[in-house]
Amino acid sequence: MTTEPAAASRTPQKMTDPPPDLLAGFAITQPDKIALVEDRLGEPVRTVTYGALNDSANQIANALLLRGVKANDHVAWLGRNSIEIITFIAGAGKAGCLPVPLNHRVLRAEAVNLLSAYDVVFVWASSDLVGVLDGIEGDTKVESVVVFNGPTPPGRQSFADFLDGVSNDQPPTPEDRFLSSMGGFTSGTTGKPKRIMRDPTKGTLAHEREHIDRIWTTDPQVFITSGAVSSGAAGGYYGIALSHGDTIVLQAKFDPEDWMRLVAKYRVSVAYLSPAVCRQICALPPEARAKYDISSIHAVFAGAAKWTYAVKLMYRETFPENTLWEIYGSTELASNTVMAPWDHWGRPGSCGKPVVGVEIVLRDPDDQIVTTPHVKGVLYVRSAYTVGFLGYENEPEATADAIWGDYRTVGDIAYFDEDGFYYICDRNKDMIVSGGVNLYPQEIEAVVDSHPGVLECAVFGIPDELWGEAVHAVVVARPGVEMQPPDITNYCRQHLSSDKVPRSVEFASELPHTLSGKVLKRALRDKYWANAGSMV
């Protein structure tokens, strides 16, 4: 698991037979191309070629199989973005195992629940985080924990010992491997994360790759991680980069100026950004941004959460022109719409048109299909992929709400315009009902967000004896900006009807986020509703 020395160069070969997997194929056709880069300030730069990555992944796969891990077993990993993590994921795939990510912030109770839910038998963990797994074997089906990237605690096995003497030959392709029936967990932004159930015999992500590949192009690209690969979207996009045979720059922990440094140094051309990450990059002082040339950026995939028009304007001031591709989707339903860079500015608030192979319909409160522009309804999707979504484990009500014949929904409220562009208003569960009127937080957030002194905000309903719910805003000010609640409410009165103006405003130094970059509203809202009694 070390950088391959320059002397170990290989001669690219032509493939006479189909390789057993993509990585093995790249090891034949481009063995000396850099696959992974780790460049952390104050530490030596580490790189791994496709040839070395394939060898290490083979070795991990063989080590897993030698120790009794079988095809279709779930194996977990815990750690920040690193060469070792990416190699383990590739090796687990070669062995026919199903890798389960544990995010680096995981608490012990969360780890026990997740490892138990997937019957995980093996964990690959970073030395600085492995402490959370102390005694985990007694609470789960985990049989062994292998430690990398630092000292190995007593009772654990180092990755060097785990791989000692193990061949790096291509492992046998598992004949009985099937796709997992588990589709991961929801992000839990509005409530407790739910386990997603999928039919392994149905659904394909071909439509997902088709529209992304057109944007990505087949030219060699350099991709940079902009968040933990343990989150769904960030992990998915690095996987796409690897499947293209591109170079991937791994940032262990997001820092906006360091991100700019890496983009400039390695001429990064493709990235995936959440709005929270974009805000931090664009909020850097002008003198900091001016130090880095990021003109190499070819395409940025925008996702994770709603990109308000204000964030897009910030992006336009910082990034190269015509590079922002907004993707709307979910863990359950994959990508549903795409917004091209040249369409943003004439249609504020839109998330684009349906991607290839996706059909979208809206259902109104009377369960009728919406056929008129600008009329809101619950957004339902039908595609080759969504038919495999079976609902949520042990959540019969949520499952019933998500399925309507061949169509599936995550509860988003939307409308479309005369040209077929869609606009997401909010989630059903995020909707504020104040005085019998339905209010959509995203509409209010878009206005608060556009205030020149605001870096980020979250809007939600809090208990109110008179109105049932009242609009509340939590605001993060830009660095160096001092604001008071009236600054926000007076600004909102200029752009919103009186019922949508926040009745209360609080300021925070930062907002809680999931690893994928979504604002964790549940963490903000719970304190207001904890003692609300019958008002909940």
VEXDREN-2710 file (C-alpha; in Angstrom, 1 decimal):
% VEXDREN-2710
k/r/px/py/pz
1/MET/0.0/0.0/0.0
2/THR/2.9/2.3/-0.7
3/THR/3.7/4.5/-3.7
4/GLU/5.0/2.5/-6.6
5/PRO/8.6/3.6/-7.3
6/ALA/9.3/5.1/-10.7
7/ALA/11.6/2.2/-11.6
8/ALA/8.7/-0.2/-11.5
9/SER/7.2/1.1/-14.8
10/ARG/5.5/-1.3/-17.0
11/THR/4.8/-1.5/-20.7
12/PRO/1.1/-1.0/-21.6
13/GLN/-0.4/-4.1/-23.2
14/LYS/-3.3/-4.7/-25.5
15/MET/-6.1/-6.8/-24.1
16/THR/-6.8/-10.0/-26.0
17/ASP/-9.6/-11.0/-23.6
18/PRO/-12.0/-9.0/-21.5
19/PRO/-10.5/-8.2/-18.1
20/PRO/-12.3/-9.5/-15.0
21/ASP/-12.9/-6.0/-13.8
22/LEU/-12.3/-2.4/-14.9
23/LEU/-9.4/-1.8/-12.6
24/ALA/-7.6/-4.9/-14.0
25/GLY/-8.2/-3.6/-17.5
26/PHE/-6.6/-0.2/-16.7
27/ALA/-3.7/-2.1/-15.1
28/ILE/-3.1/-3.6/-18.6
29/THR/-3.7/-0.6/-20.8
30/GLN/-2.4/2.2/-18.6
31/PRO/-0.3/0.7/-15.8
32/ASP/1.8/3.7/-15.2
33/LYS/-0.9/6.3/-15.1
34/ILE/-1.4/8.0/-11.8
35/ALA/-4.7/6.8/-10.3
36/LEU/-4.7/8.3/-6.8
37/VAL/-3.0/11.4/-5.3
38/GLU/-2.7/12.3/-1.6
39/ASP/-1.2/15.7/-1.1
40/ARG/-1.5/16.9/2.5
41/LEU/0.2/20.1/3.6
42/GLY/3.3/19.3/5.7
43/GLU/3.4/15.7/4.5
44/PRO/5.1/13.9/1.6
45/VAL/3.0/13.6/-1.5
46/ARG/1.8/10.0/-2.2
47/THR/0.7/8.7/-5.5
48/VAL/-0.4/5.3/-6.8
49/THR/-0.5/4.1/-10.4
50/TYR/-3.3/2.0/-11.9
51/GLY/-0.9/-0.9/-12.0
52/ALA/0.0/-0.6/-8.3
53/LEU/-3.6/0.0/-7.3
54/ASN/-4.7/-3.1/-9.0
55/ASP/-2.0/-5.2/-7.4
56/SER/-2.9/-3.9/-3.9
57/ALA/-6.6/-4.4/-4.5
58/ASN/-5.9/-8.0/-5.6
59/GLN/-3.9/-8.5/-2.5
60/ILE/-6.7/-7.3/-0.2
61/ALA/-9.2/-9.4/-2.1
62/ASN/-7.1/-12.5/-1.7
63/ALA/-6.5/-11.8/2.0
64/LEU/-10.2/-11.4/2.6
65/LEU/-10.9/-14.7/0.9
66/LEU/-8.1/-16.5/2.7
67/ARG/-9.6/-15.5/6.0
68/GLY/-13.0/-16.9/5.2
69/VAL/-14.8/-13.8/4.0
70/LYS/-17.1/-14.9/1.3
71/ALA/-18.8/-13.4/-1.8
72/ASN/-21.8/-11.3/-0.8
73/ASP/-20.5/-10.8/2.8
74/HIS/-20.7/-7.2/4.0
75/VAL/-17.4/-5.7/5.0
76/ALA/-17.0/-2.2/6.4
77/TRP/-14.5/0.6/6.4
78/LEU/-13.8/3.5/8.6
79/GLY/-11.6/6.4/7.8
80/ARG/-11.1/9.7/6.0
81/ASN/-10.4/9.8/2.3
82/SER/-7.1/8.0/1.7
83/ILE/-5.3/5.7/-0.7
84/GLU/-5.9/2.9/1.7
85/ILE/-9.6/3.4/1.8
86/ILE/-10.0/3.5/-2.0
87/THR/-7.8/0.4/-2.3
88/PHE/-9.8/-1.5/0.2
89/ILE/-13.1/-0.7/-1.5
90/ALA/-11.7/-1.9/-4.8
91/GLY/-10.3/-5.0/-3.2
92/ALA/-13.6/-5.8/-1.5
93/GLY/-15.3/-5.5/-4.8
94/LYS/-12.8/-7.9/-6.4
95/ALA/-13.6/-10.5/-3.7
96/GLY/-17.3/-10.1/-4.4
97/CYS/-17.9/-8.5/-1.0
98/LEU/-20.2/-5.6/-0.4
99/PRO/-18.4/-2.6/1.3
100/VAL/-20.3/-0.6/3.9
101/PRO/-19.0/2.9/4.8
102/LEU/-18.8/4.1/8.4
103/ASN/-18.4/7.9/8.4
104/HIS/-15.5/9.3/10.3
105/ARG/-17.8/11.0/12.8
106/VAL/-19.6/7.8/13.7
107/LEU/-20.4/7.2/17.4
108/ARG/-20.2/3.7/19.0
109/ALA/-24.0/3.2/19.1
110/GLU/-24.3/4.3/15.5
111/ALA/-21.5/1.9/14.5
112/VAL/-23.2/-1.0/16.3
113/ASN/-26.5/-0.3/14.6
114/LEU/-25.0/-0.1/11.1
115/LEU/-22.7/-3.1/11.5
116/SER/-25.6/-5.2/12.9
117/ALA/-28.0/-4.0/10.2
118/TYR/-25.7/-5.3/7.5
119/ASP/-24.3/-8.4/9.4
120/VAL/-20.8/-7.0/8.8
121/VAL/-18.0/-9.6/9.4
122/PHE/-14.9/-7.5/8.8
123/VAL/-13.9/-3.9/9.3
124/TRP/-10.9/-2.0/7.8
125/ALA/-10.3/1.0/10.1
126/SER/-7.9/4.0/10.3
127/SER/-5.8/4.0/13.4
128/ASP/-7.0/7.4/14.6
129/LEU/-10.6/6.3/14.6
130/VAL/-10.5/2.6/15.5
131/GLY/-11.1/3.3/19.2
132/VAL/-14.8/3.7/18.5
133/LEU/-14.8/0.0/17.6
134/ASP/-13.4/-1.3/21.0
135/GLY/-15.2/-4.5/21.9
136/ILE/-17.3/-4.4/18.7
137/GLU/-17.0/-8.1/18.2
138/GLY/-19.2/-8.7/21.3
139/ASP/-22.0/-6.5/20.0
140/THR/-22.0/-7.5/16.3
141/LYS/-21.1/-10.3/14.0
142/VAL/-17.7/-8.6/13.2
143/GLU/-15.0/-11.2/13.4
144/SER/-11.9/-9.0/12.8
145/VAL/-10.8/-5.4/12.6
146/VAL/-7.7/-4.5/10.5
147/VAL/-5.9/-1.2/11.2
148/PHE/-4.1/1.0/8.8
149/ASN/-2.5/4.4/8.7
150/GLY/-0.9/4.5/12.2
151/PRO/-0.1/2.4/15.3
152/THR/-2.1/-0.8/15.8
153/PRO/-3.8/-1.0/19.2
154/PRO/-3.4/-4.2/21.2
155/GLY/-5.7/-7.0/20.1
156/ARG/-6.0/-5.6/16.5
157/GLN/-4.1/-6.6/13.4
158/SER/-2.1/-4.2/11.3
159/PHE/-2.8/-4.1/7.5
160/ALA/0.9/-5.1/6.9
161/ASP/0.4/-8.3/8.9
162/PHE/-3.0/-8.8/7.2
163/LEU/-1.4/-8.7/3.8
164/ASP/1.9/-10.4/4.7
165/GLY/2.7/-13.2/2.2
166/VAL/-0.6/-12.8/0.3
167/SER/-0.5/-13.0/-3.5
168/ASN/-1.3/-9.9/-5.6
169/ASP/-2.6/-12.2/-8.4
170/GLN/-6.1/-11.5/-9.8
171/PRO/-8.5/-13.3/-7.5
172/PRO/-11.1/-15.7/-9.0
173/THR/-14.3/-14.0/-10.1
174/PRO/-17.1/-15.0/-7.7
175/GLU/-19.7/-17.0/-9.6
176/ASP/-22.4/-16.6/-7.1
177/ARG/-22.2/-12.9/-6.5
178/PHE/-25.4/-10.9/-6.5
179/LEU/-26.1/-7.2/-6.0
180/SER/-27.1/-6.3/-2.5
181/SER/-30.8/-5.8/-1.8
182/MET/-29.8/-3.0/0.5
183/GLY/-29.7/0.5/-1.0
184/GLY/-28.0/2.2/2.0
185/PHE/-29.7/4.6/4.3
186/THR/-31.3/8.0/3.8
187/SER/-29.4/11.0/5.0
188/GLY/-31.6/11.6/8.0
189/THR/-31.8/15.4/7.5
190/THR/-35.4/15.6/8.6
191/GLY/-35.7/12.6/10.8
192/LYS/-34.0/9.3/11.8
193/PRO/-32.1/7.7/8.8
194/LYS/-34.2/4.9/7.1
195/ARG/-32.8/1.8/5.6
196/ILE/-33.5/1.6/1.9
197/MET/-34.6/-1.7/0.4
198/ARG/-33.9/-2.6/-3.2
199/ASP/-34.7/-5.6/-5.4
200/PRO/-31.3/-6.9/-6.6
201/THR/-32.9/-8.3/-9.8
202/LYS/-34.4/-5.0/-10.9
203/GLY/-33.1/-1.6/-11.8
204/THR/-30.1/-0.3/-13.6
205/LEU/-28.1/2.9/-13.3
206/ALA/-27.5/3.0/-17.1
207/HIS/-29.5/6.2/-17.4
208/GLU/-27.4/7.7/-14.6
209/ARG/-24.1/7.0/-16.3
210/GLU/-25.5/8.0/-19.8
211/HIS/-26.2/11.7/-18.9
212/ILE/-23.1/12.0/-16.6
213/ASP/-20.8/10.5/-19.2
214/ARG/-21.9/13.1/-21.8
215/ILE/-20.9/15.9/-19.4
216/TRP/-17.7/14.2/-18.2
217/THR/-16.5/13.4/-21.7
218/THR/-14.2/10.6/-22.6
219/ASP/-11.1/12.8/-22.5
220/PRO/-8.7/12.1/-19.6
221/GLN/-9.8/14.1/-16.6
222/VAL/-8.5/14.9/-13.1
223/PHE/-11.2/14.6/-10.4
224/ILE/-11.0/16.0/-6.8
225/THR/-13.0/14.8/-3.8
226/SER/-14.8/17.6/-2.1
227/GLY/-16.2/15.6/0.8
228/ALA/-16.0/12.2/2.4
229/VAL/-16.3/9.3/0.0
230/SER/-18.4/7.6/2.7
231/SER/-21.3/9.7/1.6
232/GLY/-23.4/8.5/-1.3
233/ALA/-22.9/11.2/-3.9
234/ALA/-19.2/11.9/-3.2
235/GLY/-18.5/8.2/-3.3
236/GLY/-20.5/7.8/-6.4
237/TYR/-18.6/10.4/-8.3
238/TYR/-15.1/9.2/-7.4
239/GLY/-16.3/5.8/-8.6
240/ILE/-17.2/7.3/-11.9
241/ALA/-13.8/8.9/-12.2
242/LEU/-12.2/5.5/-11.4
243/SER/-14.3/3.8/-14.0
244/HIS/-13.1/6.3/-16.6
245/GLY/-9.5/5.6/-15.7
246/ASP/-9.0/9.2/-14.5
247/THR/-6.6/10.6/-11.9
248/ILE/-8.3/11.2/-8.5
249/VAL/-7.0/13.8/-6.0
250/LEU/-8.0/12.8/-2.5
251/GLN/-8.5/15.6/0.0
252/ALA/-8.6/13.9/3.4
253/LYS/-10.5/16.8/5.1
254/PHE/-12.2/19.6/3.2
255/ASP/-10.6/23.0/3.5
256/PRO/-11.6/25.6/1.0
257/GLU/-8.2/27.2/0.3
258/ASP/-6.4/23.8/0.3
259/TRP/-9.1/22.7/-2.2
260/MET/-8.2/25.6/-4.4
261/ARG/-4.5/24.8/-4.0
262/LEU/-5.0/21.2/-5.1
263/VAL/-7.2/22.2/-8.1
264/ALA/-4.5/24.6/-9.3
265/LYS/-1.6/22.3/-8.7
266/TYR/-3.0/19.2/-10.4
267/ARG/-5.1/21.0/-13.0
268/VAL/-8.3/19.4/-11.8
269/SER/-11.0/19.4/-14.4
270/VAL/-14.0/17.7/-12.7
271/ALA/-15.5/18.0/-9.2
272/TYR/-18.7/17.3/-7.3
273/LEU/-19.7/20.1/-4.9
274/SER/-22.4/20.5/-2.3
275/PRO/-23.8/24.1/-1.8
276/ALA/-22.1/24.2/1.7
277/VAL/-18.7/23.5/0.2
278/CYS/-19.3/25.9/-2.7
279/ARG/-20.1/28.7/-0.2
280/GLN/-16.9/28.1/1.7
281/ILE/-14.8/28.3/-1.5
282/CYS/-16.5/31.4/-2.8
283/ALA/-16.4/33.1/0.6
284/LEU/-12.6/33.0/0.7
285/PRO/-11.0/36.5/0.7
286/PRO/-10.3/37.7/-2.8
287/GLU/-6.6/37.8/-2.2
288/ALA/-6.7/34.1/-1.3
289/ARG/-8.7/33.1/-4.3
290/ALA/-6.4/35.2/-6.6
291/LYS/-3.5/33.0/-5.7
292/TYR/-4.9/29.9/-7.5
293/ASP/-5.6/29.3/-11.1
294/ILE/-8.7/27.1/-11.4
295/SER/-9.3/27.6/-15.1
296/SER/-8.7/23.9/-15.7
297/ILE/-12.2/23.2/-14.3
298/HIS/-14.3/21.6/-17.1
299/ALA/-17.4/20.4/-15.2
300/VAL/-18.7/20.7/-11.6
301/PHE/-21.6/18.5/-10.6
302/ALA/-23.8/20.4/-8.2
303/GLY/-25.9/18.3/-5.8
304/ALA/-26.4/17.1/-2.2
305/ALA/-28.9/19.8/-1.4
306/LYS/-30.8/22.6/-3.0
307/TRP/-28.5/25.1/-4.8
308/THR/-30.2/28.5/-4.3
309/TYR/-29.8/31.2/-7.0
310/ALA/-27.6/33.2/-4.6
311/VAL/-25.2/30.2/-4.4
312/LYS/-25.1/29.9/-8.1
313/LEU/-24.3/33.6/-8.5
314/MET/-21.4/33.1/-6.0
315/TYR/-20.2/30.2/-8.1
316/ARG/-20.4/32.3/-11.3
317/GLU/-18.1/34.9/-9.7
318/THR/-15.5/32.3/-8.7
319/PHE/-15.4/29.5/-11.3
320/PRO/-15.0/29.3/-15.0
321/GLU/-18.0/30.1/-17.2
322/ASN/-20.4/27.3/-18.2
323/THR/-19.1/24.7/-15.9
324/LEU/-21.9/24.2/-13.4
325/TRP/-24.2/21.2/-13.9
326/GLU/-26.9/20.8/-11.3
327/ILE/-28.2/17.3/-10.6
328/TYR/-31.4/16.8/-8.7
329/GLY/-32.0/13.3/-7.2
330/SER/-31.9/11.2/-4.1
331/THR/-30.3/8.1/-2.6
332/GLU/-33.5/6.2/-3.3
333/LEU/-34.1/7.3/-6.9
334/ALA/-30.7/8.4/-8.2
335/SER/-30.5/11.4/-10.6
336/ASN/-33.8/12.7/-11.9
337/THR/-33.2/16.1/-13.5
338/VAL/-30.2/17.9/-14.9
339/MET/-29.7/21.7/-15.3
340/ALA/-27.2/22.8/-18.0
341/PRO/-24.8/25.7/-17.2
342/TRP/-26.4/28.0/-19.7
343/ASP/-29.9/27.5/-18.4
344/HIS/-29.3/28.7/-14.8
345/TRP/-29.5/32.4/-15.3
346/GLY/-32.8/32.7/-17.1
347/ARG/-34.6/30.3/-14.7
348/PRO/-33.7/31.1/-11.1
349/GLY/-34.7/28.2/-8.8
350/SER/-35.0/25.5/-11.5
351/CYS/-33.2/22.2/-11.2
352/GLY/-33.6/21.4/-14.9
353/LYS/-35.3/18.8/-17.1
354/PRO/-35.7/15.1/-16.6
355/VAL/-32.6/13.1/-17.5
356/VAL/-32.6/10.5/-20.2
357/GLY/-34.8/7.5/-19.3
358/VAL/-36.6/9.3/-16.4
359/GLU/-40.4/10.1/-16.4
360/ILE/-41.7/12.6/-13.9
361/VAL/-45.2/13.3/-12.9
362/LEU/-46.7/15.6/-10.1
363/ARG/-49.7/14.6/-8.0
364/ASP/-51.9/17.2/-6.4
365/PRO/-53.6/16.9/-3.0
366/ASP/-56.6/15.2/-4.7
367/ASP/-54.3/12.6/-6.2
368/GLN/-54.7/14.0/-9.7
369/ILE/-51.8/14.3/-12.1
370/VAL/-50.8/18.0/-12.5
371/THR/-50.9/19.1/-16.2
372/THR/-50.8/22.9/-15.7
373/PRO/-47.5/24.8/-15.4
374/HIS/-46.8/26.4/-12.0
375/VAL/-49.2/24.2/-10.1
376/LYS/-47.4/22.4/-7.2
377/GLY/-47.6/18.7/-6.5
378/VAL/-45.6/15.8/-5.1
379/LEU/-42.9/14.7/-7.5
380/TYR/-43.0/11.0/-8.6
381/VAL/-40.4/9.3/-10.7
382/ARG/-40.5/6.3/-13.0
383/SER/-37.3/4.9/-14.6
384/ALA/-35.4/1.6/-15.1
385/TYR/-33.7/2.2/-11.8
386/THR/-36.6/3.2/-9.6
387/VAL/-38.6/0.0/-10.1
388/GLY/-36.0/-1.7/-7.9
389/PHE/-36.8/0.6/-4.9
390/LEU/-39.0/-1.4/-2.5
391/GLY/-39.3/1.1/0.3
392/TYR/-37.9/1.4/3.8
393/GLU/-37.2/-1.5/6.2
394/ASN/-39.7/-1.7/9.0
395/GLU/-41.3/1.6/7.9
396/PRO/-44.7/0.5/6.4
397/GLU/-46.2/4.0/6.4
398/ALA/-43.1/5.6/4.8
399/THR/-43.0/2.8/2.2
400/ALA/-46.7/3.3/1.4
401/ASP/-46.1/7.0/0.9
402/ALA/-43.1/6.4/-1.4
403/ILE/-44.8/4.0/-3.9
404/TRP/-47.6/4.6/-6.3
405/GLY/-47.8/1.9/-8.9
406/ASP/-44.6/2.0/-11.0
407/TYR/-43.8/5.5/-9.7
408/ARG/-41.7/6.3/-6.6
409/THR/-41.2/9.5/-4.5
410/VAL/-39.2/10.9/-1.7
411/GLY/-41.9/13.5/-0.9
412/ASP/-40.5/16.5/-2.7
413/ILE/-42.9/19.2/-3.7
414/ALA/-42.4/20.7/-7.2
415/TYR/-43.9/22.5/-10.2
416/PHE/-42.8/22.9/-13.8
417/ASP/-42.9/25.8/-16.2
418/GLU/-44.1/26.2/-19.8
419/ASP/-40.9/24.8/-21.2
420/GLY/-40.8/21.7/-19.0
421/PHE/-38.2/22.9/-16.5
422/TYR/-38.8/21.7/-12.9
423/TYR/-38.6/23.6/-9.7
424/ILE/-38.3/21.9/-6.3
425/CYS/-40.2/23.8/-3.6
426/ASP/-39.5/21.6/-0.6
427/ARG/-40.0/18.2/1.1
428/ASN/-43.5/17.4/2.3
429/LYS/-42.1/16.8/5.8
430/ASP/-40.2/20.2/5.7
431/MET/-43.4/22.1/4.9
432/ILE/-44.5/24.7/7.5
433/VAL/-48.2/24.9/8.2
434/SER/-48.8/28.3/9.8
435/GLY/-52.4/29.4/10.3
436/GLY/-53.6/26.8/7.9
437/VAL/-51.3/28.1/5.1
438/ASN/-48.6/25.8/3.6
439/LEU/-45.3/27.6/3.5
440/TYR/-42.2/26.1/1.8
441/PRO/-38.9/26.8/3.6
442/GLN/-36.8/26.6/0.4
443/GLU/-38.6/29.7/-1.0
444/ILE/-37.8/31.6/2.2
445/GLU/-34.2/30.3/2.3
446/ALA/-33.6/31.5/-1.2
447/VAL/-34.5/35.0/-0.1
448/VAL/-32.5/35.0/3.1
449/ASP/-29.6/33.5/1.2
450/SER/-29.6/36.4/-1.3
451/HIS/-28.9/38.9/1.5
452/PRO/-25.3/40.2/0.9
453/GLY/-24.3/39.5/4.5
454/VAL/-25.5/35.9/4.7
455/LEU/-23.2/33.0/4.1
456/GLU/-25.8/30.2/4.8
457/CYS/-29.2/29.7/6.4
458/ALA/-31.8/27.2/7.4
459/VAL/-35.5/27.9/7.7
460/PHE/-38.0/25.6/9.5
461/GLY/-41.2/25.7/11.6
462/ILE/-41.2/26.0/15.4
463/PRO/-44.2/25.6/17.8
464/ASP/-46.5/28.6/18.0
465/GLU/-49.6/28.7/20.2
466/LEU/-51.5/31.0/17.9
467/TRP/-50.5/29.9/14.4
468/GLY/-49.5/26.2/15.1
469/GLU/-46.1/26.8/13.5
470/ALA/-44.1/29.9/13.1
471/VAL/-41.3/30.5/10.5
472/HIS/-37.9/30.5/12.2
473/ALA/-34.5/31.2/10.5
474/VAL/-31.0/30.2/11.6
475/VAL/-28.4/32.4/9.9
476/VAL/-24.7/32.2/9.4
477/ALA/-23.2/35.6/8.6
478/ARG/-20.3/36.1/6.2
479/PRO/-16.9/36.5/7.9
480/GLY/-16.5/40.0/9.4
481/VAL/-20.2/40.9/9.0
482/GLU/-22.3/41.9/12.0
483/MET/-26.0/41.5/11.8
484/GLN/-29.1/41.6/14.0
485/PRO/-32.5/39.9/13.4
486/PRO/-34.2/43.0/12.0
487/ASP/-31.6/43.0/9.2
488/ILE/-33.0/39.7/8.0
489/THR/-36.7/40.3/8.7
490/ASN/-36.7/43.7/7.1
491/TYR/-34.9/42.3/4.0
492/CYS/-37.4/39.5/3.8
493/ARG/-40.4/41.9/3.9
494/GLN/-39.0/43.5/0.7
495/HIS/-39.2/40.2/-1.2
496/LEU/-41.8/38.0/0.6
497/SER/-45.4/38.2/1.6
498/SER/-45.9/38.9/5.3
499/ASP/-46.8/35.3/6.2
500/LYS/-43.5/34.0/4.9
501/VAL/-41.3/36.5/6.8
502/PRO/-39.4/34.8/9.6
503/ARG/-41.0/35.6/13.0
504/SER/-37.8/34.8/14.7
505/VAL/-34.1/34.8/13.7
506/GLU/-31.1/33.4/15.4
507/PHE/-27.4/33.6/14.4
508/ALA/-25.0/30.7/14.5
509/SER/-21.3/30.3/13.7
510/GLU/-22.0/27.3/11.5
511/LEU/-24.8/24.9/10.6
512/PRO/-24.7/21.2/11.1
513/HIS/-24.3/19.2/7.9
514/THR/-24.4/15.6/6.8
515/LEU/-21.3/14.2/5.2
516/SER/-22.9/14.8/1.8
517/GLY/-23.3/18.5/2.6
518/LYS/-27.0/18.7/3.4
519/VAL/-28.1/20.9/6.3
520/LEU/-29.1/18.7/9.2
521/LYS/-32.3/20.5/10.0
522/ARG/-33.3/17.8/12.5
523/ALA/-30.4/18.8/14.8
524/LEU/-31.6/22.5/14.6
525/ARG/-35.3/21.8/15.0
526/ASP/-35.3/19.2/17.7
527/LYS/-34.7/21.6/20.6
528/TYR/-37.8/23.6/19.7
529/TRP/-40.1/20.6/19.4
530/ALA/-38.7/18.4/22.3
531/ASN/-41.3/19.8/24.8
532/ALA/-44.0/20.8/22.4
533/GLY/-46.4/18.1/23.6
534/SER/-49.6/17.8/21.6
535/MET/-48.4/20.5/19.2
536/VAL/-46.0/18.1/17.5
END
